[in-house]
Amino acid sequence: MSTQNSTPLGFSWDSSVLPQVNPGTIRRALAIYLQQLTSFVWDAAKLENNPFTFVEVQTLLDGVTVGGHKLSDAEQVTNLADSSKKLVELVKAERFDLDKPTITLLHSIVARNEALEWGVFRGEGEETSYSPYVALGEQGEHRPLPTLTGAPELNRIYSEGVEFIKTLPPFEGALTMFLFGALQQFFFDGNKRTSRHMMNGWLMKHGYDPISVPAARAQEFNDKMVSFYVSKDATEMLVFLNSCRRT
């Protein structure tokens, strides 16, 4: 059992709910990710309520424009595809890590022209006063640390959090990395998308198959994330993410 008081991540969980998952090879993990790239992009887009269909995502990934949609929706899909390809490039070249340069690089592609700023932590760019929040419906709001000039606290928490995650078994660490980024909100927008990339990068780097939250389970994902934000207990989300493995 990992407890909130003993970790710098801001949440607790019971690690005994995770099964023993045996890794394969990095080559296999990357092959699966590339083979299912359209599904990964479409799933991620659907979690953002993007109206593109699976076939339209495939068409866009094939380099063919799709009419009848807002440019912003098309760009969101393109950004997801481009950042996914960058993730593959980093893992393949053995340059993927949980460090700040990696997460800010991926965010600069994921949230390009969508977030208030992209590629920098909140407070490191021009905007230093706006602090975002996550709307939780009937459960109210999740308010992360306030945005401060230079992001001193966000940088400290990220550094200490990653250092701790690297002490965990890689499979467990990867899943908690996603939740860490989603909870702390290091960026103005695109936190969950970027953090899923970080999760999958850490998985594939260690030979584990990548994980995608299926579009059909978007409501279940959202409901469990609300519970996570409220309780700061990640156990249920770890069970859910593990159940999304495509075995």
BANU-769759 format. One line per 10 residues: number of its first residue (from 1); for each residue x, y, z of N, C-alpha, C, O, CB. Coordinates in steps of 0.001 Angstrom, whole numbers, plus 500000, padded with zeros to 6 digits. Glycine has a CB too. Example, Ala and Ser with C-alpha at 12.3 -4.5 7.8 and 13.67 -1.06 7.14 Angstrom:
// residues 2
1> 513190,494310,507800,512300,495500,507800,513200,496700,507800,514236,496681,508465,511308,495527,509046 | 512850,497750,507080,513670,498940,507140,512900,500030,507870,513409,501138,508039,514084,499402,505725
//
This chain:
// residues 247
1> 500842,498804,500000,500000,500000,500000,500872,501239,500000,501711,501419,500883,499050,500010,501216 | 500672,502096,499003,501364,503378,498968,500440,504414,499593,499253,504443,499271,501768,503780,497503 | 500943,505246,500461,500106,506234,501133,500463,507635,500692,501612,507921,500355,500240,506113,502642 | 499467,508509,500697,499659,509887,500238,500748,510587,501038,501544,511344,500484,498349,510672,500340 | 500781,510333,502345,501743,511030,503184,503186,510644,502871,504110,511409,503146,501448,510754,504632 | 503376,509461,502298,504738,508994,502056,505180,509200,500615,506294,508824,500249,504851,507537,502414 | 504323,509790,499796,504699,510037,498416,504499,511508,498071,503664,512176,498680,503887,509146,497468 | 505240,512009,497119,505089,513409,496697,504105,513582,495540,504052,514651,494932,506437,513970,496294 | 503325,512544,495228,502451,512617,494061,501123,513310,494350,500467,513811,493437,502188,511233,493538 | 500728,513336,495635,499476,513982,495983,498304,513032,496085,497170,513470,496280,499168,515027,494991
11> 498555,511720,495955,497468,510748,496060,498005,509419,496571,499211,509174,496577,496768,510557,494697 | 497076,508566,496998,497444,507265,497542,496846,506153,496694,495974,506411,495864,496981,507135,499003 | 497293,504941,496886,496727,503786,496183,497189,502501,496848,498164,502467,497599,497130,503794,494689 | 496449,501453,496541,496784,500118,497020,497386,499353,495846,496663,498929,494944,495521,499376,497609 | 498684,499179,495854,499379,498558,494720,499058,497074,494569,499357,496482,493532,500873,498734,494874 | 498447,496460,495604,498150,495025,495519,497057,494718,494503,496854,493557,494147,497738,494498,496882 | 496344,495753,494027,495272,495509,493044,495839,495254,491652,495126,494766,490775,494305,496702,492998 | 497105,495577,491440,497710,495377,490126,498293,493976,490015,498966,493510,490935,498798,496427,489865 | 498042,493298,488894,498578,491956,488709,500062,491999,488361,500615,493059,488066,497804,491222,487620 | 500680,490855,488401,502058,490756,487942,502037,490731,486415,501557,489765,485821,502771,489482,488528
21> 502542,491764,485784,502541,491852,484322,503970,491667,483831,504868,492426,484192,501952,493220,483831 | 504163,490668,483019,505505,490392,482508,505762,491204,481247,504948,491192,480324,505684,488886,482223 | 506886,491907,481202,507189,492716,480008,507624,491857,478836,508089,490729,479005,508277,493736,480320 | 507464,492412,477645,507984,491772,476450,509207,492545,475999,510102,492827,476796,506911,491706,475326 | 509245,492886,474729,510368,493652,474200,509902,495044,473783,508723,495262,473502,511015,492918,473008 | 510835,495965,473749,510514,497317,473286,510038,497269,471839,509123,497996,471452,511741,498253,473421 | 510659,496416,471055,510290,496307,469638,508832,495885,469481,508103,496430,468653,511208,495301,468919 | 508417,494908,470287,507024,494444,470230,506080,495555,470659,505060,495787,470010,506822,493200,471124 | 506413,496254,471760,505555,497316,472268,505375,498425,471233,504265,498916,471028,506135,497891,473561 | 506458,498811,470591,506384,499852,469556,505574,499384,468355,504816,500160,467772,507791,500260,469105
31> 505734,498121,467985,504998,497574,466845,503494,497614,467106,502708,497946,466219,505450,496131,466554 | 503108,497272,468330,501691,497307,468694,501170,498738,468642,500083,498990,468121,501472,496706,470099 | 501936,499658,469174,501518,501067,469185,501328,501593,467765,500334,502259,467474,502554,501930,469931 | 502272,501296,466891,502180,501768,465511,501043,501090,464761,500345,501723,463969,503493,501529,464782 | 500864,499806,465016,499797,499058,464347,498420,499598,464738,497496,499620,463925,499895,497561,464690 | 498297,500028,465982,497005,500487,466493,496954,502017,466640,496144,502550,467398,496716,499827,467842 | 497828,502705,465906,497941,504154,466053,496605,504870,465828,496256,505784,466575,498977,504690,465083 | 495863,504455,464804,494575,505099,464538,493644,504949,465731,492960,505898,466113,493922,504506,463278 | 493616,503761,466319,492761,503527,467486,493191,504380,468669,492353,504952,469366,492783,502051,467875 | 494496,504465,468895,494995,505272,470002,494618,506739,469824,494192,507393,470776,496513,505129,470123
41> 494772,507253,468615,494444,508654,468344,492942,508888,468460,492505,509875,469051,494939,509064,466946 | 492151,507975,467892,490693,508130,467932,490182,508043,469363,489343,508845,469775,490010,507060,467061 | 490685,507070,470125,490293,506946,471528,490569,508240,472282,489704,508750,472994,491033,505779,472193 | 491787,508771,472120,492177,509993,472826,491313,511171,472398,490939,512006,473221,493655,510307,472575 | 490998,511236,471104,490155,512327,470599,488748,512235,471177,488148,513248,471538,490097,512299,469059 | 488226,511016,471262,486874,510828,471792,486793,511239,473261,485762,511742,473707,486436,509367,471630 | 487864,511031,474009,487877,511453,475408,487806,512966,475521,487467,513501,476576,489130,510932,476114 | 488130,513661,474422,488031,515132,474379,486747,515577,473688,486585,516754,473364,489250,515733,473653 | 485835,514632,473465,484563,514910,472779,484761,515408,471356,483960,516190,470843,483765,515932,473561 | 485838,514948,470723,486090,515316,469329,485124,514541,468428,484973,513332,468601,487579,515027,468931
51> 484462,515209,467463,483433,514559,466642,483954,513671,465513,483157,513014,464844,482563,515596,466055 | 485268,513630,465281,485793,512812,464179,485467,511336,464399,485601,510819,465508,487321,513003,464041 | 485041,510673,463337,484796,509232,463397,486117,508493,463229,487132,509083,462860,483776,508791,462306 | 486088,507196,463505,487299,506390,463357,487812,506450,461918,489012,506600,461685,487027,504928,463767 | 486904,506333,460967,487290,506353,459543,487869,507708,459166,488829,507786,458400,486076,506027,458640 | 487288,508772,459701,487803,510115,459405,489190,510323,460006,490042,510973,459402,486839,511185,459935 | 489413,509770,461193,490750,509841,461785,491743,509099,460903,492840,509594,460644,490753,509254,463218 | 491364,507920,460445,492230,507142,459560,492548,507918,458291,493690,507927,457831,491575,505803,459207 | 491543,508564,457730,491726,509361,456513,492701,510511,456762,493581,510781,455945,490373,509909,456016 | 492530,511185,457904,493409,512304,458240,494838,511820,458453,495787,512486,458040,492902,513032,459496
61> 494997,510663,459096,496330,510108,459320,496985,509667,458014,498209,509576,457922,496254,508931,460284 | 496162,509396,457013,496686,509030,455696,497067,510257,454872,497513,510140,453731,495661,508199,454938 | 496883,511436,455471,497283,512665,454799,496222,513295,453936,496516,514189,453143,498456,512406,453977 | 494979,512839,454077,493883,513362,453268,492991,514230,454155,492581,513793,455231,493062,512203,452611 | 492689,515438,453724,491854,516330,454527,490421,515813,454586,489941,515148,453668,491881,517758,453955 | 489753,516136,455691,488366,515714,455897,487505,516954,456055,487780,517793,456913,488231,514779,457142 | 486475,517082,455246,485611,518245,455301,484508,518099,456332,484306,517022,456894,485013,518500,453954 | 483795,519193,456577,482640,519153,457457,482936,519269,458932,482045,519083,459760,481916,517924,457231 | 484190,519578,459278,484552,519709,460686,485237,521044,460935,485779,521653,460013,485463,518553,461120 | 485211,521490,462173,485950,522683,462552,487444,522424,462378,487924,521308,462575,485626,523095,464012
71> 488155,523461,462012,489606,523338,461869,490250,522941,463196,491235,522204,463221,490211,524659,461360 | 489686,523434,464293,490252,523123,465608,490124,521639,465930,491006,521063,466567,489563,523952,466694 | 489027,521016,465492,488851,519581,465726,489849,518777,464896,490425,517797,465371,487409,519149,465390 | 490043,519205,463656,491006,518517,462789,492417,518674,463347,493208,517731,463328,490934,519066,461340 | 492728,519869,463843,494066,520098,464379,494303,519279,465647,495414,518803,465880,494272,521585,464668 | 493272,519117,466459,493423,518305,467668,493808,516869,467299,494684,516276,467928,492113,518317,468498 | 493156,516321,466288,493481,514962,465836,494893,514918,465272,495660,514003,465575,492468,514479,464774 | 495237,515904,464453,496578,515963,463871,497641,516068,464956,498687,515424,464871,496692,517150,462908 | 497372,516879,465978,498321,517027,467084,498501,515708,467843,499612,515357,468238,497848,518127,468048 | 497411,514995,468037,497494,513699,468709,498330,512726,467897,499138,511979,468448,496094,513122,468946
81> 498134,512739,466587,498904,511845,465712,500378,512224,465695,501251,511362,465800,498342,511877,464287 | 500648,513518,465562,502042,513984,465497,502782,513704,466806,503943,513293,466794,502089,515491,465179 | 502109,513929,467928,502750,513685,469222,502950,512191,469463,503918,511789,470107,501914,514293,470355 | 502040,511374,468949,502198,509921,469060,503418,509451,468276,504173,508593,468733,500932,509199,468558 | 503597,510018,467105,504763,509650,466283,506062,510125,466941,507086,509446,466868,504637,510252,464859 | 506009,511290,467580,507180,511783,468306,507494,510852,469479,508661,510583,469764,506945,513234,468810 | 506470,510368,470149,506664,509427,471252,507373,508169,470766,508319,507700,471399,505315,509061,471894 | 506921,507630,469655,507557,506447,469078,509026,506730,468759,509906,505917,469046,506809,505999,467804 | 509269,507880,468170,510639,508281,467810,511540,508321,469045,512676,507847,469009,510634,509662,467115 | 511029,508886,470131,511816,508997,471362,512116,507624,471964,513245,507351,472370,511077,509864,472386
91> 511108,506773,472017,511302,505437,472600,512257,504621,471736,513147,503942,472248,509947,504698,472749 | 512063,504693,470428,512896,503919,469509,514360,504334,469594,515260,503501,469491,512395,504080,468079 | 514583,505622,469783,515953,506142,469858,516525,506068,471273,517625,506554,471534,515990,507581,469369 | 515758,505447,472190,516162,505330,473596,516394,506705,474224,517287,506884,475052,517436,504477,473715 | 515579,507663,473815,515682,509019,474353,514471,509407,475195,514368,510542,475660,515851,510009,473223 | 513551,508453,475388,512382,508773,476213,512748,508700,477686,513446,507787,478125,511211,507816,475905 | 512262,509685,478443,512431,509673,479890,511241,510408,480496,510452,511023,479779,513795,510332,480320 | 511119,510341,481801,510045,511057,482489,510452,512477,482850,509768,513141,483629,509633,510305,483744 | 511553,512944,482296,512068,514260,482658,511224,515390,482068,510374,515174,481204,513507,514397,482195 | 511483,516588,482559,510719,517747,482120,510884,518052,480626,509887,518366,479975,511128,518949,482925
101> 512092,517975,480049,512202,518237,478613,511315,517328,477764,510814,517746,476721,513635,518081,478180 | 511120,516081,478210,510290,515156,477443,508818,515520,477531,508129,515566,476512,510498,513732,477928 | 508329,515780,478737,506895,516078,478876,506544,517422,478228,505462,517568,477658,506491,516090,480368 | 507449,518404,478312,507150,519695,477682,507231,519592,476156,506492,520279,475450,508123,520780,478193 | 508124,518739,475642,508194,518528,474194,506901,517910,473689,506333,518374,472700,509393,517630,473828 | 506433,516866,474360,505202,516205,473927,504010,517143,474060,503131,517158,473198,504962,514926,474743 | 503974,517928,475136,502877,518874,475305,502888,519948,474221,501831,520408,473790,502951,519524,476679 | 504060,520341,473789,504154,521382,472755,503515,520926,471443,503137,521751,470612,505622,521764,472514 | 503397,519611,471264,502752,519067,470063,501288,518752,470340,500419,519074,469530,503485,517800,469578 | 501013,518129,471475,499647,517756,471838,498719,518970,471879,497618,518936,471328,499639,517053,473191
111> 499167,520031,472529,498296,521191,472789,498574,522370,471874,498136,523486,472157,498448,521633,474217 | 499287,522146,470795,499657,523207,469852,498413,523951,469355,497478,523340,468837,500437,522616,468655 | 498413,525247,469517,497321,526126,469072,495989,525844,469757,494946,526317,469308,497142,525997,467586 | 496021,525074,470846,494782,524771,471571,494825,525304,473001,493903,525992,473440,494532,523260,471587 | 495889,524988,473720,496012,525453,475100,496368,526938,475117,496791,527507,474111,497078,524628,475864 | 496188,527543,476276,496557,528960,476443,498024,529162,476079,498379,530142,475422,496295,529434,477903 | 498870,528234,476506,500285,528177,476120,500661,526711,476034,500031,525869,476674,501214,528951,477145 | 501670,526403,475256,502053,525004,475130,503571,524865,475162,504306,525725,474675,501485,524403,473836 | 504021,523749,475752,505458,523485,475824,506153,524092,477026,507378,524032,477133,506108,523985,474601 | 505376,524679,477939,505938,525239,479177,504981,524930,480318,503773,524818,480109,506179,526787,479052
121> 505519,524793,481523,504675,524640,482694,503902,525934,482939,504325,527008,482510,505518,524260,483933 | 502777,525827,483626,502002,527018,483987,502875,527993,484779,503446,527639,485811,500745,526627,484810 | 502965,529227,484276,503742,530255,484957,505103,530508,484335,505774,531485,484666,503921,529881,486379 | 505513,529616,483424,506824,529786,482791,506747,530576,481485,507773,530933,480907,507449,528429,482526 | 505532,530845,481029,505356,531624,479809,504898,533032,480130,505250,533590,481169,504356,530946,478881 | 504121,533598,479240,503646,534964,479436,502524,535035,480464,502404,536024,481187,503174,535545,478119 | 501703,533990,480532,500574,533989,481466,501032,533491,482836,501478,532352,482972,499415,533107,480927 | 500921,534348,483841,501412,533980,485173,500369,534154,486272,500681,533958,487447,502626,534802,485510 | 499141,534516,485917,498134,534778,486953,496926,533850,486891,496239,533664,487896,497665,536195,486845 | 496659,533266,485728,495472,532412,485583,495751,531007,486104,496734,530377,485713,495024,532350,484109
131> 494887,530522,486986,495006,529164,487507,493797,528362,487045,492667,528710,487388,495118,529161,489064 | 494005,527303,486279,492891,526510,485765,492285,525622,486854,492853,525467,487935,493355,525651,484587 | 491149,525056,486554,490537,524085,487457,489850,523019,486615,489598,523224,485428,489523,524771,488433 | 489552,521893,487224,488862,520802,486544,487441,520745,487075,487231,520537,488269,489598,519438,486751 | 486460,520930,486192,485060,520880,486603,484654,519424,486843,484888,518556,486002,484141,521541,485530 | 484047,519173,487994,483668,517812,488379,482153,517634,488480,481678,516718,489151,484312,517451,489705 | 481401,518501,487819,479948,518379,487846,479403,518553,489245,479705,519538,489919,479519,517039,487291 | 478586,517584,489690,477967,517662,491010,478993,517615,492143,478699,517999,493275,476974,516535,491177 | 480196,517141,491825,481247,517039,492843,482050,518330,493005,482986,518397,493801,482185,515905,492497 | 481670,519347,492239,482337,520642,492386,483519,520817,491446,483374,520647,490235,482801,520816,493801
141> 484679,521152,491981,485858,521448,491165,487105,520842,491801,487190,520667,493017,486033,522975,490990 | 488064,520528,490940,489408,520187,491422,490303,521368,491087,490463,521729,489921,489953,518841,490773 | 490879,521961,492112,491767,523101,491903,493201,522705,492234,493518,522445,493395,491325,524308,492764 | 494070,522655,491229,495470,522316,491457,496215,523507,492058,495608,524528,492377,496139,521871,490142 | 497504,523374,492206,498317,524475,492722,498135,525717,491857,497986,525602,490641,499805,524073,492777 | 498145,526901,492465,497998,528122,491675,499181,528349,490739,500296,527896,491000,497836,529319,492593 | 498917,529054,489653,499965,529414,488713,500807,530540,489313,500281,531575,489721,499364,529836,487343 | 502119,530320,489360,503038,531322,489890,504136,531609,488872,504537,530718,488124,503649,530852,491229 | 504617,532830,488841,505687,533199,487920,506899,532283,488088,507450,532149,489181,506096,534660,488139 | 507295,531661,486989,508440,530754,487021,508101,529339,487454,508953,528452,487392,509477,531299,487928
151> 506861,529113,487896,506379,527785,488301,507300,527076,489301,507616,525902,489107,506215,526916,487078 | 507735,527756,490361,508669,527111,491299,508104,525859,491967,508792,524844,492069,509072,528094,492364 | 506843,525930,492425,506255,524782,493114,505955,523639,492140,506184,522473,492464,504971,525202,493841 | 505448,523966,490959,505173,522927,489966,506459,522204,489572,506459,520984,489405,504502,523534,488721 | 507543,522943,489423,508821,522325,489081,509321,521426,490208,509842,520337,489967,509862,523399,488767 | 509156,521897,491435,509594,521083,492574,508787,519791,492661,509345,518707,492829,509463,521877,493888 | 507469,519921,492545,506598,518749,492651,506865,517770,491508,506875,516555,491707,505119,519175,492650 | 507080,518316,490305,507345,517424,489172,508649,516656,489386,508704,515442,489192,507409,518227,487854 | 509675,517362,489781,510978,516730,489988,510918,515653,491069,511411,514541,490881,512017,517781,490361 | 510312,515995,492197,510224,515033,493298,509289,513880,492953,509533,512737,493339,509747,515728,494577
161> 508216,514187,492224,507272,513147,491836,507887,512126,490899,507724,510921,491089,506066,513764,491189 | 508591,512607,489891,509238,511714,488927,510315,510875,489607,510468,509688,489318,509848,512522,487768 | 511050,511499,490501,512081,510766,491236,511453,509603,492008,512012,508508,492064,512838,511711,492204 | 510291,509857,492598,509597,508804,493335,509055,507730,492393,509199,506538,492664,508456,509399,494161 | 508433,508146,491288,507855,507197,490333,508911,506222,489818,508624,505050,489577,507213,507947,489157 | 510118,506713,489654,511194,505859,489138,511626,504794,490150,512359,503869,489799,512396,506714,488751 | 511179,504917,491399,511490,503882,492390,510449,502765,492365,510650,501719,492981,511569,504496,493797 | 509336,502979,491657,508263,501993,491601,508533,500969,490500,509298,501248,489577,506909,502683,491368 | 507915,499786,490584,507960,498858,489451,507464,499601,488208,506485,500341,488299,507091,497568,489728 | 508109,499425,487053,507786,500235,485871,506313,500243,485467,505789,501286,485076,508584,499751,484725
171> 505635,499088,485555,504228,499059,485151,503390,499934,486081,502570,500728,485621,503691,497610,485149 | 503594,499789,487370,502891,500613,488353,503282,502078,488204,502432,502964,488295,503191,500126,489780 | 504555,502329,487978,505032,503695,487821,504417,504394,486628,504090,505579,486692,506521,503705,487695 | 504259,503656,485531,503685,504241,484316,502250,504709,484559,501873,505813,484166,503720,503222,483162 | 501459,503863,485206,500062,504204,485449,499944,505382,486417,499094,506255,486240,499305,502989,485999 | 500797,505402,487437,500750,506528,488379,501259,507811,487730,500870,508906,488136,501576,506211,489634 | 502123,507685,486730,502605,508874,486017,501442,509592,485328,501365,510820,485338,503687,508484,484977 | 500548,508815,484736,499380,509428,484099,498550,510193,485127,498158,511337,484895,498513,508354,483405 | 498290,509555,486256,497447,510173,487276,498133,511369,487928,497473,512335,488313,497074,509150,488336 | 499438,511304,488050,500228,512409,488595,500056,513659,487738,499781,514739,488260,501719,512020,488682
181> 500214,513516,486440,500063,514656,485543,498640,515170,485484,498409,516376,485398,500517,514288,484166 | 497677,514242,485530,496271,514640,485470,495853,515394,486722,495050,516324,486644,495381,513417,485279 | 496386,515007,487878,496016,515650,489133,496690,517005,489307,496039,517987,489664,496367,514751,490298 | 497991,517057,489055,498748,518284,489339,498565,519365,488291,498823,520537,488568,500205,517964,489460 | 498118,518993,487070,497825,520000,486047,499021,520927,485800,498955,522128,486059,496603,520826,486459 | 500096,520355,485302,501299,521148,485063,501107,522158,483927,501842,523140,483830,502470,520230,484745 | 500116,521908,483074,499863,522782,481923,498452,523366,482007,497625,522890,482784,500047,522004,480591 | 498184,524386,481214,496867,525005,481201,495805,524089,480611,494638,524159,480999,496912,526297,480428 | 496197,523238,479684,495259,522305,479040,496081,521166,478450,497299,521280,478305,494389,523022,477925 | 495412,520070,478110,496104,518941,477485,496866,518068,478470,497743,517300,478074,497050,519447,476449
191> 496538,518182,479745,497283,517425,480758,497078,515913,480642,498041,515148,480682,496873,517883,482143 | 495835,515491,480500,495573,514044,480434,496144,513437,479158,496711,512345,479187,494063,513766,480513 | 495998,514141,478043,496551,513616,476781,498071,513481,476870,498637,512461,476475,496171,514537,475595 | 498716,514511,477387,500176,514483,477514,500615,513407,478509,501593,512697,478275,500706,515862,477956 | 499895,513296,479605,500260,512326,480638,500048,510888,480172,500771,509988,480600,499455,512580,481902 | 499071,510663,479307,498917,509309,478736,500112,508971,477855,500562,507826,477829,497601,509198,477914 | 500625,509959,477135,501849,509728,476354,503011,509359,477276,503795,508459,476976,502208,510982,475517 | 503109,510063,478392,504188,509771,479336,504029,508368,479912,505013,507650,480086,504213,510812,480470 | 502809,507983,480202,502524,506633,480679,502967,505596,479647,503666,504636,479970,501023,506476,480988 | 502546,505809,478407,502872,504831,477374,504352,504817,477027,504904,503770,476690,502069,505109,476134
201> 504986,505962,477109,506423,505992,476870,507171,505167,477904,508094,504422,477574,506932,507427,476879 | 506758,505310,479170,507410,504555,480257,507102,503063,480135,507958,502222,480407,506949,505082,481644 | 505879,502744,479724,505525,501337,479498,506390,500740,478390,507036,499710,478584,504028,501203,479135 | 506398,501393,477232,507114,500829,476080,508616,500796,476309,509290,499867,475863,506806,501629,474824 | 509143,501793,476993,510575,501829,477298,510996,500594,478087,512138,500144,477991,510925,503102,478085 | 510065,500052,478867,510362,498874,479680,509778,497592,479096,509744,496561,479768,509838,499074,481081 | 509318,497653,477849,508861,496452,477174,507399,496092,477406,506954,495019,476998,509695,495327,477592 | 506650,496976,478057,505235,496707,478299,504387,497265,477156,504713,498301,476577,504790,497315,479648 | 503305,496571,476843,502423,497039,475787,501769,498363,476184,501454,498566,477357,501351,495982,475475 | 501565,499256,475231,500924,500546,475522,499455,500352,475867,498858,499330,475529,501063,501504,474325
211> 498881,501332,476535,497489,501278,476981,496716,502454,476401,497196,503588,476394,497403,501284,478525 | 495511,502166,475915,494610,503222,475453,493267,503042,476143,492807,501914,476325,494448,503194,473896 | 492643,504134,476523,491299,504071,477091,490321,504020,475926,490198,505000,475191,491004,505300,478039 | 489622,502901,475736,488722,502779,474584,487647,503858,474574,487132,504242,475624,488067,501409,474577 | 487314,504342,473391,486290,505373,473265,484968,504912,473887,484232,505720,474453,486083,505739,471789 | 484671,503625,473781,483417,503083,474311,483358,503152,475834,482284,503030,476424,483240,501644,473857 | 484528,503349,476475,484567,503407,477943,484828,504834,478449,485249,505030,479589,485650,502457,478480 | 484576,505813,477593,484856,507207,477944,484063,507653,479168,484612,508324,480042,484541,508119,476765 | 482782,507294,479246,481963,507707,480387,482473,507085,481677,482530,507743,482716,480499,507323,480164 | 482844,505804,481599,483395,505115,482766,484699,505771,483204,484940,505965,484395,483624,503623,482458
221> 485530,506106,482235,486794,506791,482523,486541,508122,483224,487173,508428,484235,487591,507020,481227 | 485620,508904,482685,485337,510222,483257,484788,510111,484674,485171,510881,485555,484349,510980,482375 | 483890,509153,484893,483303,508973,486225,484373,508604,487248,484390,509131,488361,482214,507889,486190 | 485259,507699,486863,486300,507252,487796,487341,508346,488033,487911,508441,489120,486985,505984,487263 | 487585,509170,487011,488515,510280,487195,487937,511313,488166,488678,511891,488961,488838,510940,485841 | 486632,511549,488112,485997,512460,489067,486192,511931,490483,486531,512687,491392,484486,512632,488751 | 485977,510634,490666,486161,510029,491988,487602,510172,492460,487866,510416,493637,485762,508548,491962 | 488528,510015,491519,489949,510152,491845,490285,511571,492288,490983,511770,493282,490809,509765,490642 | 489782,512561,491540,490051,513957,491889,489501,514292,493274,490120,515044,494027,489443,514899,490839 | 488346,513736,493605,487704,514030,494888,488398,513306,496041,488691,513910,497073,486225,513638,494842
231> 488659,512011,495861,489180,511192,496963,490696,511204,497088,491235,510949,498164,488724,509785,496794 | 491380,511498,495994,492846,511398,495926,493312,509959,496186,494441,509725,496616,493498,512358,496949 | 492420,509007,495915,492747,507587,496019,492753,507030,494596,491731,507042,493911,491718,506808,496949 | 493901,506550,494168,494071,506119,492774,493791,504644,492552,493902,504164,491423,495461,506424,492318 | 493431,503914,493594,493282,502463,493468,492303,502077,492362,492614,501228,491527,492820,501871,494788 | 491131,502692,492353,490108,502363,491357,490584,502712,489948,490303,501972,489005,488797,503104,491670 | 491286,503809,489793,491798,504191,488475,492894,503242,488004,492992,502963,486809,492330,505623,488508 | 493710,502748,488912,494737,501785,488527,494093,500500,488022,494543,499923,487032,495673,501486,489713 | 493035,500050,488703,492303,498861,488256,491717,499112,486867,491785,498254,485987,491176,498491,489266 | 491140,500305,486684,490527,500634,485395,491573,500665,484275,491364,500068,483219,489805,501990,485479
241> 492684,501348,484497,493723,501445,483467,494269,500067,483119,494493,499759,481948,494864,502363,483936 | 494482,499244,484131,494954,497892,483876,493954,497097,483031,494341,496276,482199,495215,497173,485194 | 492662,497356,483260,491628,496641,482494,491578,497081,481041,490968,496409,480209,490265,496852,483129 | 492215,498202,480727,492242,498709,479346,493379,498095,478529,493499,498359,477333,492379,500231,479349 | 494216,497272,479178,495274,496596,478424,494662,495685,477380,493717,494949,477662,496195,495791,479362 | 495201,495737,476177,494677,494913,475083,495475,493628,475001,496402,493498,474202,494727,495673,473729 | 495097,492685,475843,495857,491428,475926,495361,490452,474878,495871,489335,474784,495742,490802,477334
//
